[in-house]
């Protein structure tokens, strides 16, 4: 079967799932040799009961009877559905062609009004690809290359109506400080990091002024709506965080200073030089979405290391791992493998698993719904036939919001 035909069959199958997903949901019992709940000790020889889109019960098989009529799935290991803390999946498509690359609009260096949810493609083959490897939630959106490239979203990977799958349509502002945002064109700003910060500062000052004018009692004296400034007001109000992709230590410190200047809610992203400024990151109180463990150590990421995750853990800094953005096919990494490398370089099994489940749920303010296996939480689960961090292990099932969306994947 050629690649075009395979892609057509894949998309056709996804479309069938899209129209039948509600019919697939049923009462499910998952039997496992071990269940890593991330809410307590692992449960050996355990059972997870799923009813509707929620977890109904978890416990040892001996004390957790399976009701009649429940569909039974089996696995060696069950973990919470994996969360990719930062990607461009669904925005940068698998074809790597102009028509499916929507991660960066180059018409302006700052476009906070752009929303990734308006261009997210839930049927892109990459969504299915990562779902078949246990990823149930994506924090995805506009990529690097602009000071503010747009707003991210948090979405489930289930093949269903996008409005149903979205958890946060406006999650964070994708901000970038570093060489990738600098203009190569003569006379076109920004061409230095200092100019980048100055431009960001000027826009937030404009947003402060806009906010003040929009609160005037006399409606007639209020300015016309400005989507650009309106978006930035949400950042000033702390309603929507700014996610700063920064790699070099001086850029990390610049982002922290800028955030404190405007009292912003911030997520630090990338931070290849984090080991040089651990104390400053810890003191800021900002969480970190670390660069992929296997990212190339070049340019501004020359100090990227497979041991940085362990150093953040030791410093007591809340962090998660990500797939990041790749300019080449297949356009994405897989967080499961990134966490496996981190587990081989200083993290314990539980710590590595938390970096792609509970930790990103906390950073994205979704820990009450996802990230761990607890009664009442969303029924998002990944099933494996062995240790998830072993490359020879297979994801043999994925459940998203109580729907079995993948079985016996190899």
N, C-alpha and C positions, 0 to 999 in steps of 0.2 A: 504494500500500500504506500503510495507516494505521500510526501509531506502535506500537500494541499488537501488530498482526500482525507488523511488522518485528521487534519485541522477541521474539515467540514464535519466529519463524524463526531469529533469531540464537541464542537459547538452545537450540533444537532442534539447530542445526548444531554448537554447542559440545558438546552431549551426545553427538552422533555421534563427534566428535573425541575425547571423553573415553574412549569405549569402543574406539576404534580407533587410539589414539596409538602403541601399541607396534607396530602393523602398518605405520605410516607411516615409522618409523625405518628407514633404509637407508643404504648407502654413498652419499655425496654428494660431488660435486666442484663447487666454486663458482669460476667464472672471473670476474675483475674487472679493470677498468682500473687500479684502485689499491686496495691493501689497507692500511689503517692498523691495525697490530698492537698499538700501544702498548707493544711489547716491544723496539722498535728502529726502524730507518728504515722508511718506508713501502715496500711492494713494488709496483712498477709492472708492469702486465700479469702479474698473479699468479694463483695457484691455491691454494685451501684444500681439503684433503681431509678428509672427516669419515667416521669409521667408528664405528658404535655411538653412544655419547653423548660421544665425545671427538674432539679434533682430531688427525688422523693425520699431516698434513704441511702445510707452508706454504712457498711459494717462487715464483720466477718460472716462468711457464708453460713456458719453454724447458727448464728443468731439473726440472720437477715433472710427470712424466707421469701422466695419468689412467688408472687401471686399467680394464680392461674391465668393463662392467656397472654402473659408477657413474652415478647420476643426475646430470645436469649442470644447474646453475643459473647464470644470468649476471646481472651487475650492473655498474654503472659504478664504484661505491664500496662497499667492504665494511669494516665496523668491528666491534669487539666488541659483543655485546649490551648495550644500554643498561641502566643501573642507576639506579632512582629511590631516592635515599639516604634519603628520609623522606616518607611519604605516609600516607593513611588509606584508600587504594583496597582494596576487598574488605571493608572494615569500614563505611565510609560509602558506601552503594550509589547507583547511578545514578538510582533512582526518587525519591530525596530524600523518602521517606515514612517514617513511624515504624517500620514493620516492617523496613526495611533500613538504619537508622541506628543502629549499635551502637558508635560511636566514643567515647561518653562516658556513663558511669554517674554520675548526680548524687547518689546516695544517701550518699556520703561524700567528703570532700576528698582522702583518700589510700587507694587500693586497689591496692597493688603486686601483690596476688595474682591480679588479673584478667589473663587471657592472651588476646591477640588471636587466637591460633591457634584458640581454641575457638569463634570466631564468624566467621572468615574465609570469605568466599564466593568460591570460585575460579571460579564460573560467572557472577558479576556482569558485566554488559555492559561496565563500565569496565575490567575486567581484559583483556578481548578488545580493547577500544578502544586501550589503551596498547600492547598486544602488537603490534597492527597498525602501530604507529608505531616499532617497533624495541625497545621496552622488554622485556627478558627476565627481570629480577629486581626485586623490590620489597622495600624495608624499610618495612613498614607496620604500623599498629596504632592504638592509642587516640589520640585527638586532644587538643587543648588544652582548658582549662576546669577542670582540677583539679590539685592539687599533685602527685599521682602518679595518673595516669589508668589505668595498667596496663602490661603488658609487650608490646613489639613482637615481630614475627617477620620473618624473611627468607625469601622464597618465590619460586620461579620462576613465571612467568606462563603456563606451559604448561597446557592444558586436560586435566589428568590427576588421578589420585588425589592428594588434598592431602598425604597422608603422604609420597608420593613427591616432590612438588614442594617441600616445606619444606626449607630449608637449616639455619635456626636457629629452632626453635619458641619459644625464650625468648631474644631477642636483647638488648634493653635495656629499662630502665625509662623510660617516658615521663613526665618530670617537667617542671613548668611554674612559672616564677617571673615574675609580672607582673600587670598589671591584670585579665587575663582570669580569673585564679584567685581573685580577691577576691570575697567574698560581698557581695551587695547587701542581704541580709536583716539587720535590726538584731539585734545580739547574736550573730550566727552567724560563726564564724571560718573562714578568716582574713579580716580586713578591711584589713590593711596588709601590706606586704612583710616588715617585721620579724617580724610574727606568722607569716607563711608560713615563714620560715627557722627560727623557734623551734619550730614544729610539726614540721618535717622533722627538726630536731636531736633533739627529744624521741623521735621514732619510732626513729631510729637508735640512740639510747642504750638504748631498750627492746630493740632487736634485739641489741645487744652483750650485754646481760644474758641474753637468751634463749639466745644462742649459748653463753655460759659455762655455763649450767645444763644445756644439752643435751649437754655434753661430760663431765658427771659420770660417774664410774666406776660408781656405783650407779644402775642403770637405773630403779629404783623412785623415785629422787629427781628424775628428769628430768620437766619439765612436759609436758603434753599437746601434741601438734603444733598449731602456730599458723601457718596458711598465710600470713597477713599478715607476721609477723615472720620466718618461714622464708624468704620471698622477699627481704626486706631483708638477711638474713644473706649471701645471694649477692652483694649489692652490697658489703657490708663486706669480704667475702673477695676482692673483685676479680674474681670469676668472671663477673659480669654488670654491664656499665656502666650508669651513670645518664646518660640523655640529657636535659640541661637545656635546655628551650626558653626562652631569655632574649633580650630585644631591647634594652632600655635599658642604657647603659654601667654604671650603678650596680648593675643586676641581674646583669650579666655578672660584675662583680667579686665580688658577693655569692656567686654560684654557685662561682666559683673558690676563694674563701676556704673555703666550706663543704666543697668537695671535698677540699681539703688538710687540713682539720680531721679528716676521717674517712678520709683516704688512699684516696679513691674513684677508680675508673676512670671517666672522664667524657667525654662527647661534648657539645660546645657546639652548640646548634641555634638557627637564626634569626639572632641577633646583628646586628640592624640597625645598632647603634651601634659595630660592630667597629672602624671606622677611628679611633675615639676612644681605644681601648684595645688597639691592636695589640701593643704591647710586652708588656703583661700577658698577653694570650692566647698570644703566642709563648713567654713564660717559663713558662707553665703546662704546656706540652707537650700540651695537649688539642687534638684535631682539631675541625674545624668543619663542620657541615652548614648551609650558608648559606641564608638565606631565598630564595624564588624571585626571580629578578632583576626580574621585572615585578610584584612584590607592591605592593599599594597603600601609598603613603607617608602613613599616617594613624595617629592615636593613638600607641601605643608604637612604631610603625614609621615615625615621621615622618622619621627619618634614613636610611631604606632607600634604596639607590642602586644603579644598574646598574653602577657602577664598583667596588663593594666587592670583587667576586671578584678583580679585577686587583690590588687593594691587598693582599688576603690572599696572592695568588701572589707578589707582590713581597716581602712580609715573610717568605716561606718557611714559611707555615702550611699544613699539610695540610687541604684543604677539598674538599667535594663540593657539588653543587647538588641541589635537591629540588623536588618538585611542591607539597609542603605540604598544608594543609587549606583547603578552600573551603566556605563555608556555603551556596553556591548551586549549582544545576545548571550544568555536569555534575560538580560536586564535585571536580574535579581539574584541575591544570595538566599540561603535558607537558614533561618535562625536556629533551627535544631542543630545543624552542624557547627554553627558558630559557638553555641553553648557547649557542645561536646569538646571543642578545642579549649574553651575556658576551663572546663572540668579537668582537662589534662595539664593545665598550667596554673594550678593553685586554688581553684574553687572546689568545694565538695560537691557531690552529686546534687544535694538539695539546693545548695547555693546557685549552681549552674541552672538547675531547673527553674528556680525562682526568677532568674534573670530573663526568662522568656515566658513567664506565667504571672505570678503574683506581683512581682516588682513593676512590670509595665502597667498592670492593672491599677496599682497605686499611683503611679506617675500620671496616668490618664484619668484619674479620679473615677475608676470603675470597679474598684475592689469589692464593692457590695454586690456586684453582679457576676463578675468573671475573675479568673486568675487562680482560683482554688476550688476544690470539690467540697461543697458544703450543702446541706439540705436547704432548699429554697433558692439557691443560685441557678443561673442559667446552666442548662445541661450541655455544656461544651466539653467534649472529651476527646483525647487522642489515645488510640489503642495500638500497642506494639507487640511483636512476637519475641522481644528480648529487651536488653538494656537500650533505651532510646538513644544513648550517646555512642553506641557501637555502630560503625559504618555498615556492618553486615546485617543490622536489625532492619526490619520492615515495619512501616506503619500499616497495620492490617484493618484499621477502621478509624473514621472520623465522625463525630457526632456534633452538630452545630444546632443549638437551640432545640434540642430534642429530636432532630432529624438526622437519620443516618445518611450521610452524603458521600461516604466512601467506605467500601468494604474490600478486604483482601487485596489491597494495593501492593504491588511488588516493584 
